[in-house]
Amino acid sequence: MDRISAIRNVEDALREFENGDADLAATERRVAAVLRTYATEFDGDDDVFRAVGDDAVDGTVVVAPSEPAARERVLAVSGVDSDEGHPSDGENGEDDPESLEFDVDRV
């Protein structure tokens, strides 16, 4: 699915919601499915990666040029500050990037 198709599918889902033809839960599922399909079929210069590991990042999907870049993006979008060596908001280091254990796999 290319970007334009994804945008059109999201617009269709929003239109159905606005017209009362779909409820919020159905619209959320449809938009998530569009995004998931777009991400797994992404046809850009970068690759799509999924994080597998600690709950704070498990299942996070990002687009990145390499595995190290993907790890950094996973940390960034998960709210874990990868530039500092201390927890961003956890009490026992659970949000400390040094304590997170995860791998990134190409999707």
C-alpha positions as CSV (number, residue, x, y, z in Angstrom):
1,M,0.0,0.0,0.0
2,D,1.5,3.3,-1.0
3,R,1.2,6.5,1.0
4,I,-1.6,8.0,-1.0
5,S,-3.7,4.8,-0.7
6,A,-3.1,4.8,3.0
7,I,-4.2,8.4,3.3
8,R,-7.4,7.7,1.3
9,N,-8.2,4.7,3.4
10,V,-7.9,6.7,6.6
11,E,-10.0,9.5,5.0
12,D,-12.7,6.9,4.2
13,A,-12.7,5.6,7.7
14,L,-13.0,9.2,9.1
15,R,-15.8,10.0,6.7
16,E,-17.7,6.9,7.8
17,F,-17.2,8.0,11.4
18,E,-18.4,11.5,10.7
19,N,-21.5,10.2,8.9
20,G,-22.4,8.0,11.8
21,D,-21.8,4.8,9.7
22,A,-19.0,3.6,12.1
23,D,-18.4,4.0,15.8
24,L,-15.1,5.1,17.3
25,A,-13.9,1.6,18.1
26,A,-14.5,0.4,14.5
27,T,-12.8,3.6,13.2
28,E,-9.8,3.1,15.4
29,R,-9.5,-0.6,14.3
30,R,-9.7,0.4,10.6
31,V,-7.1,3.2,10.9
32,A,-4.8,0.9,12.9
33,A,-5.1,-1.8,10.2
34,V,-4.3,0.8,7.5
35,L,-1.3,1.9,9.3
36,R,-0.1,-1.6,10.0
37,T,-0.5,-2.6,6.4
38,Y,1.3,0.5,5.2
39,A,4.2,-0.1,7.7
40,T,4.6,-3.7,6.7
41,E,4.5,-2.9,3.0
42,F,6.6,0.2,3.3
43,D,8.5,0.9,0.1
44,G,11.0,3.6,1.0
45,D,14.8,3.8,1.3
46,D,14.6,2.7,4.9
47,D,13.4,-0.6,6.4
48,V,10.6,-1.4,8.9
49,F,11.6,-2.8,12.2
50,R,9.6,-4.2,15.2
51,A,11.0,-4.2,18.8
52,V,10.8,-7.4,20.6
53,G,11.6,-7.5,24.3
54,D,10.7,-5.5,27.4
55,D,7.1,-4.4,27.8
56,A,8.0,-0.7,27.5
57,V,9.0,-1.1,23.9
58,D,7.7,-4.6,22.8
59,G,5.8,-4.4,19.5
60,T,6.9,-0.9,18.7
61,V,7.3,-0.6,14.9
62,V,9.5,2.1,13.4
63,V,11.0,3.0,10.0
64,A,14.8,3.4,10.0
65,P,17.9,3.0,7.8
66,S,19.6,0.5,10.1
67,E,19.2,-1.6,13.2
68,P,21.1,0.9,15.5
69,A,18.9,3.7,14.2
70,A,15.8,1.6,14.7
71,R,16.8,1.0,18.3
72,E,17.2,4.8,18.9
73,R,13.8,5.4,17.2
74,V,12.1,2.8,19.3
75,L,13.4,4.4,22.5
76,A,12.4,7.8,21.3
77,V,8.8,6.9,20.3
78,S,8.4,4.9,23.5
79,G,9.1,7.9,25.7
80,V,12.4,6.6,26.9
81,D,15.2,9.2,26.8
82,S,18.1,7.5,25.0
83,D,20.4,10.5,25.4
84,E,20.6,10.4,29.1
85,G,21.7,7.5,31.2
86,H,19.0,7.8,33.9
87,P,15.3,7.1,34.1
88,S,13.1,9.6,32.4
89,D,10.1,9.0,34.7
90,G,10.4,5.6,36.3
91,E,11.4,5.0,39.9
92,N,13.5,1.9,39.7
93,G,15.2,2.4,36.3
94,E,12.4,0.8,34.3
95,D,12.6,3.6,31.8
96,D,16.4,3.7,31.8
97,P,17.5,2.9,28.2
98,E,20.5,1.0,29.6
99,S,18.2,-1.4,31.5
100,L,15.8,-2.1,28.6
101,E,16.4,-5.4,26.9
102,F,15.1,-5.7,23.4
103,D,16.0,-6.6,19.8
104,V,14.8,-5.0,16.6
105,D,13.7,-7.3,13.8
106,R,13.0,-6.4,10.2
107,V,9.3,-6.7,9.4
